[in-house]
Amino acid sequence: MFEDAEISIPCPGCGHKTKKSIAWMKANDKFTCIGCGENVTVDAEKLLAGIKEVDKSLADLKARFKRGIKIK
């Protein structure tokens, strides 16, 4: 659902933020910062776990709307 969404990833060395799509992050875990040239490793496992949680919550919300259950 969020494949095209972009996330800004800050470089731990210089703080420069690089935008990468969720789809890119699922396929890659490293990139070179264009600000300072440092190799940056992304904790893709942690990120993808968070995305799965959001997907699950959205699916639950959609199911509730279909059933007509009010959400508190």
mmCIF file as Biopython writes it, N, C-alpha, C and O atoms, coordinates in Angstrom:
data_model
#
loop_
_atom_site.group_PDB
_atom_site.id
_atom_site.type_symbol
_atom_site.label_atom_id
_atom_site.label_alt_id
_atom_site.label_comp_id
_atom_site.label_asym_id
_atom_site.label_entity_id
_atom_site.label_seq_id
_atom_site.pdbx_PDB_ins_code
_atom_site.Cartn_x
_atom_site.Cartn_y
_atom_site.Cartn_z
_atom_site.occupancy
_atom_site.B_iso_or_equiv
_atom_site.auth_seq_id
_atom_site.auth_asym_id
_atom_site.pdbx_PDB_model_num
ATOM 1   N N  . MET A ? 1  ? 0.811   -1.202 0.000  1.0 0.0 1  A 1 
ATOM 2   C CA . MET A ? 1  ? 0.000   0.000  0.000  1.0 0.0 1  A 1 
ATOM 3   C C  . MET A ? 1  ? 0.853   1.264  0.000  1.0 0.0 1  A 1 
ATOM 4   O O  . MET A ? 1  ? 0.491   2.270  -0.610 1.0 0.0 1  A 1 
ATOM 5   N N  . PHE A ? 2  ? 1.980   1.200  0.686  1.0 0.0 2  A 1 
ATOM 6   C CA . PHE A ? 2  ? 2.822   2.386  0.832  1.0 0.0 2  A 1 
ATOM 7   C C  . PHE A ? 2  ? 4.085   2.326  -0.015 1.0 0.0 2  A 1 
ATOM 8   O O  . PHE A ? 2  ? 5.034   3.064  0.251  1.0 0.0 2  A 1 
ATOM 9   N N  . GLU A ? 3  ? 4.121   1.484  -1.007 1.0 0.0 3  A 1 
ATOM 10  C CA . GLU A ? 3  ? 5.327   1.262  -1.796 1.0 0.0 3  A 1 
ATOM 11  C C  . GLU A ? 3  ? 5.938   2.548  -2.352 1.0 0.0 3  A 1 
ATOM 12  O O  . GLU A ? 3  ? 7.162   2.675  -2.396 1.0 0.0 3  A 1 
ATOM 13  N N  . ASP A ? 4  ? 5.112   3.498  -2.775 1.0 0.0 4  A 1 
ATOM 14  C CA . ASP A ? 4  ? 5.618   4.733  -3.369 1.0 0.0 4  A 1 
ATOM 15  C C  . ASP A ? 4  ? 5.893   5.828  -2.349 1.0 0.0 4  A 1 
ATOM 16  O O  . ASP A ? 4  ? 6.484   6.855  -2.683 1.0 0.0 4  A 1 
ATOM 17  N N  . ALA A ? 5  ? 5.469   5.615  -1.104 1.0 0.0 5  A 1 
ATOM 18  C CA . ALA A ? 5  ? 5.701   6.628  -0.062 1.0 0.0 5  A 1 
ATOM 19  C C  . ALA A ? 5  ? 7.197   6.784  0.170  1.0 0.0 5  A 1 
ATOM 20  O O  . ALA A ? 5  ? 7.952   5.814  0.116  1.0 0.0 5  A 1 
ATOM 21  N N  . GLU A ? 6  ? 7.610   8.010  0.429  1.0 0.0 6  A 1 
ATOM 22  C CA . GLU A ? 6  ? 9.027   8.279  0.651  1.0 0.0 6  A 1 
ATOM 23  C C  . GLU A ? 6  ? 9.279   8.643  2.104  1.0 0.0 6  A 1 
ATOM 24  O O  . GLU A ? 6  ? 8.451   9.272  2.763  1.0 0.0 6  A 1 
ATOM 25  N N  . ILE A ? 7  ? 10.438  8.233  2.582  1.0 0.0 7  A 1 
ATOM 26  C CA . ILE A ? 7  ? 10.871  8.530  3.938  1.0 0.0 7  A 1 
ATOM 27  C C  . ILE A ? 7  ? 12.214  9.243  3.841  1.0 0.0 7  A 1 
ATOM 28  O O  . ILE A ? 7  ? 13.079  8.852  3.057  1.0 0.0 7  A 1 
ATOM 29  N N  . SER A ? 8  ? 12.381  10.292 4.645  1.0 0.0 8  A 1 
ATOM 30  C CA . SER A ? 8  ? 13.662  10.990 4.706  1.0 0.0 8  A 1 
ATOM 31  C C  . SER A ? 8  ? 14.541  10.303 5.737  1.0 0.0 8  A 1 
ATOM 32  O O  . SER A ? 8  ? 14.167  10.171 6.902  1.0 0.0 8  A 1 
ATOM 33  N N  . ILE A ? 9  ? 15.706  9.871  5.298  1.0 0.0 9  A 1 
ATOM 34  C CA . ILE A ? 9  ? 16.634  9.172  6.175  1.0 0.0 9  A 1 
ATOM 35  C C  . ILE A ? 9  ? 17.824  10.087 6.447  1.0 0.0 9  A 1 
ATOM 36  O O  . ILE A ? 9  ? 18.554  10.449 5.525  1.0 0.0 9  A 1 
ATOM 37  N N  . PRO A ? 10 ? 18.022  10.465 7.720  1.0 0.0 10 A 1 
ATOM 38  C CA . PRO A ? 10 ? 19.155  11.339 8.033  1.0 0.0 10 A 1 
ATOM 39  C C  . PRO A ? 10 ? 20.471  10.565 8.078  1.0 0.0 10 A 1 
ATOM 40  O O  . PRO A ? 10 ? 20.527  9.442  8.578  1.0 0.0 10 A 1 
ATOM 41  N N  . CYS A ? 11 ? 21.505  11.171 7.560  1.0 0.0 11 A 1 
ATOM 42  C CA . CYS A ? 11 ? 22.842  10.591 7.623  1.0 0.0 11 A 1 
ATOM 43  C C  . CYS A ? 11 ? 23.344  10.727 9.061  1.0 0.0 11 A 1 
ATOM 44  O O  . CYS A ? 11 ? 23.265  11.811 9.638  1.0 0.0 11 A 1 
ATOM 45  N N  . PRO A ? 12 ? 23.859  9.645  9.645  1.0 0.0 12 A 1 
ATOM 46  C CA . PRO A ? 12 ? 24.379  9.751  11.009 1.0 0.0 12 A 1 
ATOM 47  C C  . PRO A ? 12 ? 25.653  10.591 11.091 1.0 0.0 12 A 1 
ATOM 48  O O  . PRO A ? 12 ? 26.027  11.055 12.168 1.0 0.0 12 A 1 
ATOM 49  N N  . GLY A ? 13 ? 26.312  10.785 9.954  1.0 0.0 13 A 1 
ATOM 50  C CA . GLY A ? 13 ? 27.552  11.561 9.944  1.0 0.0 13 A 1 
ATOM 51  C C  . GLY A ? 13 ? 27.338  13.056 9.851  1.0 0.0 13 A 1 
ATOM 52  O O  . GLY A ? 13 ? 27.883  13.817 10.651 1.0 0.0 13 A 1 
ATOM 53  N N  . CYS A ? 14 ? 26.536  13.488 8.864  1.0 0.0 14 A 1 
ATOM 54  C CA . CYS A ? 14 ? 26.377  14.927 8.625  1.0 0.0 14 A 1 
ATOM 55  C C  . CYS A ? 14 ? 24.948  15.434 8.810  1.0 0.0 14 A 1 
ATOM 56  O O  . CYS A ? 14 ? 24.719  16.643 8.850  1.0 0.0 14 A 1 
ATOM 57  N N  . GLY A ? 15 ? 23.984  14.512 8.924  1.0 0.0 15 A 1 
ATOM 58  C CA . GLY A ? 15 ? 22.596  14.918 9.123  1.0 0.0 15 A 1 
ATOM 59  C C  . GLY A ? 15 ? 21.824  15.184 7.845  1.0 0.0 15 A 1 
ATOM 60  O O  . GLY A ? 15 ? 20.623  15.451 7.891  1.0 0.0 15 A 1 
ATOM 61  N N  . HIS A ? 16 ? 22.499  15.115 6.698  1.0 0.0 16 A 1 
ATOM 62  C CA . HIS A ? 16 ? 21.806  15.330 5.423  1.0 0.0 16 A 1 
ATOM 63  C C  . HIS A ? 16 ? 20.708  14.284 5.277  1.0 0.0 16 A 1 
ATOM 64  O O  . HIS A ? 16 ? 20.930  13.101 5.533  1.0 0.0 16 A 1 
ATOM 65  N N  . LYS A ? 17 ? 19.519  14.728 4.862  1.0 0.0 17 A 1 
ATOM 66  C CA . LYS A ? 17 ? 18.392  13.805 4.712  1.0 0.0 17 A 1 
ATOM 67  C C  . LYS A ? 17 ? 18.253  13.376 3.256  1.0 0.0 17 A 1 
ATOM 68  O O  . LYS A ? 17 ? 18.218  14.201 2.343  1.0 0.0 17 A 1 
ATOM 69  N N  . THR A ? 18 ? 18.176  12.062 3.068  1.0 0.0 18 A 1 
ATOM 70  C CA . THR A ? 18 ? 18.011  11.463 1.745  1.0 0.0 18 A 1 
ATOM 71  C C  . THR A ? 18 ? 16.649  10.799 1.698  1.0 0.0 18 A 1 
ATOM 72  O O  . THR A ? 18 ? 16.301  10.028 2.592  1.0 0.0 18 A 1 
ATOM 73  N N  . LYS A ? 19 ? 15.870  11.094 0.657  1.0 0.0 19 A 1 
ATOM 74  C CA . LYS A ? 19 ? 14.548  10.487 0.512  1.0 0.0 19 A 1 
ATOM 75  C C  . LYS A ? 19 ? 14.663  9.173  -0.253 1.0 0.0 19 A 1 
ATOM 76  O O  . LYS A ? 19 ? 15.291  9.094  -1.310 1.0 0.0 19 A 1 
ATOM 77  N N  . LYS A ? 20 ? 14.040  8.151  0.313  1.0 0.0 20 A 1 
ATOM 78  C CA . LYS A ? 20 ? 13.984  6.835  -0.321 1.0 0.0 20 A 1 
ATOM 79  C C  . LYS A ? 20 ? 12.564  6.308  -0.194 1.0 0.0 20 A 1 
ATOM 80  O O  . LYS A ? 20 ? 11.896  6.540  0.814  1.0 0.0 20 A 1 
ATOM 81  N N  . SER A ? 21 ? 12.097  5.590  -1.231 1.0 0.0 21 A 1 
ATOM 82  C CA . SER A ? 21 ? 10.747  5.023  -1.195 1.0 0.0 21 A 1 
ATOM 83  C C  . SER A ? 21 ? 10.746  3.741  -0.370 1.0 0.0 21 A 1 
ATOM 84  O O  . SER A ? 21 ? 11.785  3.113  -0.164 1.0 0.0 21 A 1 
ATOM 85  N N  . ILE A ? 22 ? 9.561   3.367  0.095  1.0 0.0 22 A 1 
ATOM 86  C CA . ILE A ? 22 ? 9.411   2.118  0.841  1.0 0.0 22 A 1 
ATOM 87  C C  . ILE A ? 22 ? 9.848   0.949  -0.043 1.0 0.0 22 A 1 
ATOM 88  O O  . ILE A ? 22 ? 10.533  0.038  0.424  1.0 0.0 22 A 1 
ATOM 89  N N  . ALA A ? 23 ? 9.451   0.974  -1.321 1.0 0.0 23 A 1 
ATOM 90  C CA . ALA A ? 23 ? 9.846   -0.090 -2.242 1.0 0.0 23 A 1 
ATOM 91  C C  . ALA A ? 23 ? 11.366  -0.194 -2.329 1.0 0.0 23 A 1 
ATOM 92  O O  . ALA A ? 23 ? 11.910  -1.298 -2.334 1.0 0.0 23 A 1 
ATOM 93  N N  . TRP A ? 24 ? 12.056  0.945  -2.398 1.0 0.0 24 A 1 
ATOM 94  C CA . TRP A ? 24 ? 13.514  0.945  -2.457 1.0 0.0 24 A 1 
ATOM 95  C C  . TRP A ? 24 ? 14.076  0.329  -1.189 1.0 0.0 24 A 1 
ATOM 96  O O  . TRP A ? 24 ? 15.011  -0.469 -1.249 1.0 0.0 24 A 1 
ATOM 97  N N  . MET A ? 25 ? 13.512  0.694  -0.035 1.0 0.0 25 A 1 
ATOM 98  C CA . MET A ? 25 ? 14.020  0.222  1.246  1.0 0.0 25 A 1 
ATOM 99  C C  . MET A ? 25 ? 13.797  -1.280 1.442  1.0 0.0 25 A 1 
ATOM 100 O O  . MET A ? 25 ? 14.555  -1.943 2.151  1.0 0.0 25 A 1 
ATOM 101 N N  . LYS A ? 26 ? 12.744  -1.808 0.803  1.0 0.0 26 A 1 
ATOM 102 C CA . LYS A ? 26 ? 12.518  -3.253 0.890  1.0 0.0 26 A 1 
ATOM 103 C C  . LYS A ? 26 ? 13.575  -4.020 0.108  1.0 0.0 26 A 1 
ATOM 104 O O  . LYS A ? 26 ? 13.888  -5.165 0.436  1.0 0.0 26 A 1 
ATOM 105 N N  . ALA A ? 27 ? 14.125  -3.391 -0.926 1.0 0.0 27 A 1 
ATOM 106 C CA . ALA A ? 27 ? 15.101  -4.052 -1.793 1.0 0.0 27 A 1 
ATOM 107 C C  . ALA A ? 27 ? 16.551  -3.719 -1.437 1.0 0.0 27 A 1 
ATOM 108 O O  . ALA A ? 27 ? 17.467  -4.417 -1.870 1.0 0.0 27 A 1 
ATOM 109 N N  . ASN A ? 28 ? 16.768  -2.668 -0.658 1.0 0.0 28 A 1 
ATOM 110 C CA . ASN A ? 28 ? 18.125  -2.199 -0.349 1.0 0.0 28 A 1 
ATOM 111 C C  . ASN A ? 28 ? 18.228  -1.861 1.130  1.0 0.0 28 A 1 
ATOM 112 O O  . ASN A ? 28 ? 17.224  -1.575 1.782  1.0 0.0 28 A 1 
ATOM 113 N N  . ASP A ? 29 ? 19.431  -1.895 1.648  1.0 0.0 29 A 1 
ATOM 114 C CA . ASP A ? 29 ? 19.611  -1.489 3.040  1.0 0.0 29 A 1 
ATOM 115 C C  . ASP A ? 29 ? 20.793  -0.539 3.221  1.0 0.0 29 A 1 
ATOM 116 O O  . ASP A ? 29 ? 21.125  -0.157 4.343  1.0 0.0 29 A 1 
ATOM 117 N N  . LYS A ? 30 ? 21.428  -0.160 2.103  1.0 0.0 30 A 1 
ATOM 118 C CA . LYS A ? 30 ? 22.580  0.738  2.177  1.0 0.0 30 A 1 
ATOM 119 C C  . LYS A ? 30 ? 22.529  1.765  1.055  1.0 0.0 30 A 1 
ATOM 120 O O  . LYS A ? 30 ? 22.052  1.486  -0.045 1.0 0.0 30 A 1 
ATOM 121 N N  . PHE A ? 31 ? 23.029  2.952  1.356  1.0 0.0 31 A 1 
ATOM 122 C CA . PHE A ? 31 ? 23.199  3.976  0.334  1.0 0.0 31 A 1 
ATOM 123 C C  . PHE A ? 31 ? 24.338  4.888  0.756  1.0 0.0 31 A 1 
ATOM 124 O O  . PHE A ? 31 ? 24.756  4.882  1.914  1.0 0.0 31 A 1 
ATOM 125 N N  . THR A ? 32 ? 24.835  5.670  -0.190 1.0 0.0 32 A 1 
ATOM 126 C CA . THR A ? 32 ? 25.902  6.620  0.090  1.0 0.0 32 A 1 
ATOM 127 C C  . THR A ? 32 ? 25.296  8.014  0.219  1.0 0.0 32 A 1 
ATOM 128 O O  . THR A ? 32 ? 24.567  8.470  -0.662 1.0 0.0 32 A 1 
ATOM 129 N N  . CYS A ? 33 ? 25.606  8.682  1.325  1.0 0.0 33 A 1 
ATOM 130 C CA . CYS A ? 33 ? 25.103  10.036 1.568  1.0 0.0 33 A 1 
ATOM 131 C C  . CYS A ? 33 ? 25.715  10.994 0.546  1.0 0.0 33 A 1 
ATOM 132 O O  . CYS A ? 33 ? 26.931  11.021 0.357  1.0 0.0 33 A 1 
ATOM 133 N N  . ILE A ? 34 ? 24.857  11.780 -0.112 1.0 0.0 34 A 1 
ATOM 134 C CA . ILE A ? 34 ? 25.386  12.748 -1.077 1.0 0.0 34 A 1 
ATOM 135 C C  . ILE A ? 34 ? 25.937  13.996 -0.378 1.0 0.0 34 A 1 
ATOM 136 O O  . ILE A ? 34 ? 26.602  14.824 -1.000 1.0 0.0 34 A 1 
ATOM 137 N N  . GLY A ? 35 ? 25.652  14.116 0.915  1.0 0.0 35 A 1 
ATOM 138 C CA . GLY A ? 35 ? 26.169  15.255 1.679  1.0 0.0 35 A 1 
ATOM 139 C C  . GLY A ? 35 ? 27.627  15.104 2.060  1.0 0.0 35 A 1 
ATOM 140 O O  . GLY A ? 35 ? 28.404  16.054 1.969  1.0 0.0 35 A 1 
ATOM 141 N N  . CYS A ? 36 ? 28.005  13.877 2.498  1.0 0.0 36 A 1 
ATOM 142 C CA . CYS A ? 36 ? 29.363  13.687 2.984  1.0 0.0 36 A 1 
ATOM 143 C C  . CYS A ? 36 ? 30.069  12.452 2.433  1.0 0.0 36 A 1 
ATOM 144 O O  . CYS A ? 36 ? 31.261  12.261 2.671  1.0 0.0 36 A 1 
ATOM 145 N N  . GLY A ? 37 ? 29.339  11.613 1.696  1.0 0.0 37 A 1 
ATOM 146 C CA . GLY A ? 37 ? 29.942  10.417 1.109  1.0 0.0 37 A 1 
ATOM 147 C C  . GLY A ? 37 ? 29.979  9.211  2.029  1.0 0.0 37 A 1 
ATOM 148 O O  . GLY A ? 37 ? 30.494  8.159  1.650  1.0 0.0 37 A 1 
ATOM 149 N N  . GLU A ? 38 ? 29.438  9.352  3.238  1.0 0.0 38 A 1 
ATOM 150 C CA . GLU A ? 38 ? 29.426  8.230  4.177  1.0 0.0 38 A 1 
ATOM 151 C C  . GLU A ? 38 ? 28.458  7.152  3.712  1.0 0.0 38 A 1 
ATOM 152 O O  . GLU A ? 38 ? 27.398  7.457  3.164  1.0 0.0 38 A 1 
ATOM 153 N N  . ASN A ? 39 ? 28.823  5.888  3.932  1.0 0.0 39 A 1 
ATOM 154 C CA . ASN A ? 39 ? 27.925  4.777  3.650  1.0 0.0 39 A 1 
ATOM 155 C C  . ASN A ? 39 ? 26.933  4.671  4.807  1.0 0.0 39 A 1 
ATOM 156 O O  . ASN A ? 39 ? 27.335  4.583  5.967  1.0 0.0 39 A 1 
ATOM 157 N N  . VAL A ? 40 ? 25.648  4.681  4.492  1.0 0.0 40 A 1 
ATOM 158 C CA . VAL A ? 40 ? 24.589  4.640  5.496  1.0 0.0 40 A 1 
ATOM 159 C C  . VAL A ? 40 ? 23.863  3.303  5.379  1.0 0.0 40 A 1 
ATOM 160 O O  . VAL A ? 40 ? 23.452  2.895  4.293  1.0 0.0 40 A 1 
ATOM 161 N N  . THR A ? 41 ? 23.715  2.636  6.511  1.0 0.0 41 A 1 
ATOM 162 C CA . THR A ? 41 ? 22.983  1.373  6.558  1.0 0.0 41 A 1 
ATOM 163 C C  . THR A ? 41 ? 21.637  1.629  7.226  1.0 0.0 41 A 1 
ATOM 164 O O  . THR A ? 41 ? 21.566  2.215  8.307  1.0 0.0 41 A 1 
ATOM 165 N N  . VAL A ? 42 ? 20.581  1.184  6.571  1.0 0.0 42 A 1 
ATOM 166 C CA . VAL A ? 42 ? 19.216  1.373  7.061  1.0 0.0 42 A 1 
ATOM 167 C C  . VAL A ? 42 ? 18.787  0.108  7.796  1.0 0.0 42 A 1 
ATOM 168 O O  . VAL A ? 42 ? 19.014  -1.001 7.313  1.0 0.0 42 A 1 
ATOM 169 N N  . ASP A ? 43 ? 18.168  0.273  8.960  1.0 0.0 43 A 1 
ATOM 170 C CA . ASP A ? 43 ? 17.626  -0.873 9.704  1.0 0.0 43 A 1 
ATOM 171 C C  . ASP A ? 43 ? 16.280  -1.224 9.081  1.0 0.0 43 A 1 
ATOM 172 O O  . ASP A ? 43 ? 15.226  -0.891 9.625  1.0 0.0 43 A 1 
ATOM 173 N N  . ALA A ? 44 ? 16.326  -1.899 7.936  1.0 0.0 44 A 1 
ATOM 174 C CA . ALA A ? 44 ? 15.122  -2.206 7.163  1.0 0.0 44 A 1 
ATOM 175 C C  . ALA A ? 44 ? 14.166  -3.110 7.933  1.0 0.0 44 A 1 
ATOM 176 O O  . ALA A ? 44 ? 12.949  -2.980 7.796  1.0 0.0 44 A 1 
ATOM 177 N N  . GLU A ? 45 ? 14.698  -4.020 8.737  1.0 0.0 45 A 1 
ATOM 178 C CA . GLU A ? 45 ? 13.841  -4.924 9.506  1.0 0.0 45 A 1 
ATOM 179 C C  . GLU A ? 45 ? 12.917  -4.154 10.437 1.0 0.0 45 A 1 
ATOM 180 O O  . GLU A ? 45 ? 11.719  -4.429 10.504 1.0 0.0 45 A 1 
ATOM 181 N N  . LYS A ? 46 ? 13.470  -3.206 11.141 1.0 0.0 46 A 1 
ATOM 182 C CA . LYS A ? 46 ? 12.684  -2.387 12.076 1.0 0.0 46 A 1 
ATOM 183 C C  . LYS A ? 46 ? 11.662  -1.548 11.323 1.0 0.0 46 A 1 
ATOM 184 O O  . LYS A ? 46 ? 10.507  -1.442 11.737 1.0 0.0 46 A 1 
ATOM 185 N N  . LEU A ? 47 ? 12.086  -0.962 10.232 1.0 0.0 47 A 1 
ATOM 186 C CA . LEU A ? 47 ? 11.189  -0.140 9.427  1.0 0.0 47 A 1 
ATOM 187 C C  . LEU A ? 47 ? 10.042  -0.969 8.863  1.0 0.0 47 A 1 
ATOM 188 O O  . LEU A ? 47 ? 8.882   -0.567 8.949  1.0 0.0 47 A 1 
ATOM 189 N N  . LEU A ? 48 ? 10.360  -2.116 8.293  1.0 0.0 48 A 1 
ATOM 190 C CA . LEU A ? 48 ? 9.332   -2.956 7.684  1.0 0.0 48 A 1 
ATOM 191 C C  . LEU A ? 48 ? 8.361   -3.496 8.731  1.0 0.0 48 A 1 
ATOM 192 O O  . LEU A ? 48 ? 7.180   -3.682 8.439  1.0 0.0 48 A 1 
ATOM 193 N N  . ALA A ? 49 ? 8.845   -3.749 9.940  1.0 0.0 49 A 1 
ATOM 194 C CA . ALA A ? 49 ? 7.951   -4.190 11.014 1.0 0.0 49 A 1 
ATOM 195 C C  . ALA A ? 49 ? 6.938   -3.089 11.329 1.0 0.0 49 A 1 
ATOM 196 O O  . ALA A ? 49 ? 5.762   -3.375 11.557 1.0 0.0 49 A 1 
ATOM 197 N N  . GLY A ? 50 ? 7.381   -1.849 11.342 1.0 0.0 50 A 1 
ATOM 198 C CA . GLY A ? 50 ? 6.479   -0.723 11.572 1.0 0.0 50 A 1 
ATOM 199 C C  . GLY A ? 50 ? 5.469   -0.565 10.452 1.0 0.0 50 A 1 
ATOM 200 O O  . GLY A ? 50 ? 4.301   -0.269 10.705 1.0 0.0 50 A 1 
ATOM 201 N N  . ILE A ? 51 ? 5.903   -0.759 9.225  1.0 0.0 51 A 1 
ATOM 202 C CA . ILE A ? 51 ? 5.004   -0.652 8.073  1.0 0.0 51 A 1 
ATOM 203 C C  . ILE A ? 51 ? 3.951   -1.750 8.123  1.0 0.0 51 A 1 
ATOM 204 O O  . ILE A ? 51 ? 2.782   -1.500 7.830  1.0 0.0 51 A 1 
ATOM 205 N N  . LYS A ? 52 ? 4.351   -2.959 8.491  1.0 0.0 52 A 1 
ATOM 206 C CA . LYS A ? 52 ? 3.393   -4.063 8.603  1.0 0.0 52 A 1 
ATOM 207 C C  . LYS A ? 52 ? 2.345   -3.756 9.667  1.0 0.0 52 A 1 
ATOM 208 O O  . LYS A ? 52 ? 1.169   -4.078 9.496  1.0 0.0 52 A 1 
ATOM 209 N N  . GLU A ? 53 ? 2.763   -3.144 10.748 1.0 0.0 53 A 1 
ATOM 210 C CA . GLU A ? 53 ? 1.832   -2.771 11.822 1.0 0.0 53 A 1 
ATOM 211 C C  . GLU A ? 53 ? 0.808   -1.756 11.317 1.0 0.0 53 A 1 
ATOM 212 O O  . GLU A ? 53 ? -0.379  -1.864 11.622 1.0 0.0 53 A 1 
ATOM 213 N N  . VAL A ? 54 ? 1.264   -0.780 10.551 1.0 0.0 54 A 1 
ATOM 214 C CA . VAL A ? 54 ? 0.359   0.229  9.981  1.0 0.0 54 A 1 
ATOM 215 C C  . VAL A ? 54 ? -0.597  -0.431 8.992  1.0 0.0 54 A 1 
ATOM 216 O O  . VAL A ? 54 ? -1.796  -0.155 9.014  1.0 0.0 54 A 1 
ATOM 217 N N  . ASP A ? 55 ? -0.083  -1.294 8.130  1.0 0.0 55 A 1 
ATOM 218 C CA . ASP A ? 55 ? -0.938  -2.012 7.169  1.0 0.0 55 A 1 
ATOM 219 C C  . ASP A ? 55 ? -2.021  -2.809 7.893  1.0 0.0 55 A 1 
ATOM 220 O O  . ASP A ? 55 ? -3.179  -2.809 7.475  1.0 0.0 55 A 1 
ATOM 221 N N  . LYS A ? 56 ? -1.647  -3.482 8.970  1.0 0.0 56 A 1 
ATOM 222 C CA . LYS A ? 56 ? -2.602  -4.278 9.749  1.0 0.0 56 A 1 
ATOM 223 C C  . LYS A ? 56 ? -3.684  -3.379 10.361 1.0 0.0 56 A 1 
ATOM 224 O O  . LYS A ? 56 ? -4.868  -3.713 10.329 1.0 0.0 56 A 1 
ATOM 225 N N  . SER A ? 57 ? -3.271  -2.252 10.909 1.0 0.0 57 A 1 
ATOM 226 C CA . SER A ? 57 ? -4.224  -1.312 11.508 1.0 0.0 57 A 1 
ATOM 227 C C  . SER A ? 57 ? -5.189  -0.757 10.466 1.0 0.0 57 A 1 
ATOM 228 O O  . SER A ? 57 ? -6.382  -0.618 10.737 1.0 0.0 57 A 1 
ATOM 229 N N  . LEU A ? 58 ? -4.683  -0.441 9.284  1.0 0.0 58 A 1 
ATOM 230 C CA . LEU A ? 58 ? -5.542  0.073  8.218  1.0 0.0 58 A 1 
ATOM 231 C C  . LEU A ? 58 ? -6.526  -0.983 7.728  1.0 0.0 58 A 1 
ATOM 232 O O  . LEU A ? 58 ? -7.684  -0.673 7.446  1.0 0.0 58 A 1 
ATOM 233 N N  . ALA A ? 59 ? -6.069  -2.224 7.627  1.0 0.0 59 A 1 
ATOM 234 C CA . ALA A ? 59 ? -6.955  -3.312 7.208  1.0 0.0 59 A 1 
ATOM 235 C C  . ALA A ? 59 ? -8.063  -3.514 8.241  1.0 0.0 59 A 1 
ATOM 236 O O  . ALA A ? 59 ? -9.217  -3.747 7.880  1.0 0.0 59 A 1 
ATOM 237 N N  . ASP A ? 60 ? -7.717  -3.427 9.515  1.0 0.0 60 A 1 
ATOM 238 C CA . ASP A ? 60 ? -8.704  -3.562 10.582 1.0 0.0 60 A 1 
ATOM 239 C C  . ASP A ? 60 ? -9.714  -2.424 10.523 1.0 0.0 60 A 1 
ATOM 240 O O  . ASP A ? 60 ? -10.914 -2.650 10.673 1.0 0.0 60 A 1 
ATOM 241 N N  . LEU A ? 61 ? -9.240  -1.219 10.309 1.0 0.0 61 A 1 
ATOM 242 C CA . LEU A ? 61 ? -10.119 -0.056 10.202 1.0 0.0 61 A 1 
ATOM 243 C C  . LEU A ? 61 ? -11.082 -0.210 9.024  1.0 0.0 61 A 1 
ATOM 244 O O  . LEU A ? 61 ? -12.273 0.075  9.145  1.0 0.0 61 A 1 
ATOM 245 N N  . LYS A ? 62 ? -10.565 -0.656 7.904  1.0 0.0 62 A 1 
ATOM 246 C CA . LYS A ? 62 ? -11.392 -0.871 6.715  1.0 0.0 62 A 1 
ATOM 247 C C  . LYS A ? 62 ? -12.467 -1.918 6.992  1.0 0.0 62 A 1 
ATOM 248 O O  . LYS A ? 62 ? -13.621 -1.740 6.602  1.0 0.0 62 A 1 
ATOM 249 N N  . ALA A ? 63 ? -12.099 -3.000 7.656  1.0 0.0 63 A 1 
ATOM 250 C CA . ALA A ? 63 ? -13.056 -4.060 7.986  1.0 0.0 63 A 1 
ATOM 251 C C  . ALA A ? 63 ? -14.144 -3.542 8.919  1.0 0.0 63 A 1 
ATOM 252 O O  . ALA A ? 63 ? -15.311 -3.905 8.771  1.0 0.0 63 A 1 
ATOM 253 N N  . ARG A ? 64 ? -13.776 -2.706 9.865  1.0 0.0 64 A 1 
ATOM 254 C CA . ARG A ? 64 ? -14.762 -2.139 10.793 1.0 0.0 64 A 1 
ATOM 255 C C  . ARG A ? 64 ? -15.761 -1.243 10.058 1.0 0.0 64 A 1 
ATOM 256 O O  . ARG A ? 64 ? -16.958 -1.271 10.341 1.0 0.0 64 A 1 
ATOM 257 N N  . PHE A ? 65 ? -15.261 -0.462 9.128  1.0 0.0 65 A 1 
ATOM 258 C CA . PHE A ? 65 ? -16.162 0.396  8.361  1.0 0.0 65 A 1 
ATOM 259 C C  . PHE A ? 65 ? -17.137 -0.432 7.526  1.0 0.0 65 A 1 
ATOM 260 O O  . PHE A ? 65 ? -18.315 -0.096 7.408  1.0 0.0 65 A 1 
ATOM 261 N N  . LYS A ? 66 ? -16.628 -1.507 6.957  1.0 0.0 66 A 1 
ATOM 262 C CA . LYS A ? 66 ? -17.483 -2.376 6.150  1.0 0.0 66 A 1 
ATOM 263 C C  . LYS A ? 66 ? -18.582 -3.013 7.000  1.0 0.0 66 A 1 
ATOM 264 O O  . LYS A ? 66 ? -19.705 -3.198 6.532  1.0 0.0 66 A 1 
ATOM 265 N N  . ARG A ? 67 ? -18.257 -3.345 8.237  1.0 0.0 67 A 1 
ATOM 266 C CA . ARG A ? 67 ? -19.236 -3.956 9.130  1.0 0.0 67 A 1 
ATOM 267 C C  . ARG A ? 67 ? -20.117 -2.923 9.815  1.0 0.0 67 A 1 
ATOM 268 O O  . ARG A ? 67 ? -21.105 -3.278 10.458 1.0 0.0 67 A 1 
ATOM 269 N N  . GLY A ? 68 ? -19.771 -1.661 9.685  1.0 0.0 68 A 1 
ATOM 270 C CA . GLY A ? 68 ? -20.563 -0.590 10.284 1.0 0.0 68 A 1 
ATOM 271 C C  . GLY A ? 68 ? -20.359 -0.420 11.775 1.0 0.0 68 A 1 
ATOM 272 O O  . GLY A ? 68 ? -21.217 0.135  12.461 1.0 0.0 68 A 1 
ATOM 273 N N  . ILE A ? 69 ? -19.223 -0.896 12.288 1.0 0.0 69 A 1 
ATOM 274 C CA . ILE A ? 69 ? -18.921 -0.771 13.712 1.0 0.0 69 A 1 
ATOM 275 C C  . ILE A ? 69 ? -18.310 0.599  13.969 1.0 0.0 69 A 1 
ATOM 276 O O  . ILE A ? 69 ? -17.400 1.023  13.257 1.0 0.0 69 A 1 
ATOM 277 N N  . LYS A ? 70 ? -18.806 1.280  14.974 1.0 0.0 70 A 1 
ATOM 278 C CA . LYS A ? 70 ? -18.258 2.579  15.330 1.0 0.0 70 A 1 
ATOM 279 C C  . LYS A ? 70 ? -16.914 2.402  15.995 1.0 0.0 70 A 1 
ATOM 280 O O  . LYS A ? 70 ? -16.701 1.463  16.762 1.0 0.0 70 A 1 
ATOM 281 N N  . ILE A ? 71 ? -16.018 3.305  15.696 1.0 0.0 71 A 1 
ATOM 282 C CA . ILE A ? 71 ? -14.672 3.278  16.268 1.0 0.0 71 A 1 
ATOM 283 C C  . ILE A ? 71 ? -14.596 4.336  17.349 1.0 0.0 71 A 1 
ATOM 284 O O  . ILE A ? 71 ? -14.985 5.486  17.145 1.0 0.0 71 A 1 
ATOM 285 N N  . LYS A ? 72 ? -14.092 3.933  18.491 1.0 0.0 72 A 1 
ATOM 286 C CA . LYS A ? 72 ? -13.971 4.858  19.640 1.0 0.0 72 A 1 
ATOM 287 C C  . LYS A ? 72 ? -12.708 5.637  19.567 1.0 0.0 72 A 1 
ATOM 288 O O  . LYS A ? 72 ? -12.438 6.459  20.442 1.0 0.0 72 A 1 
#
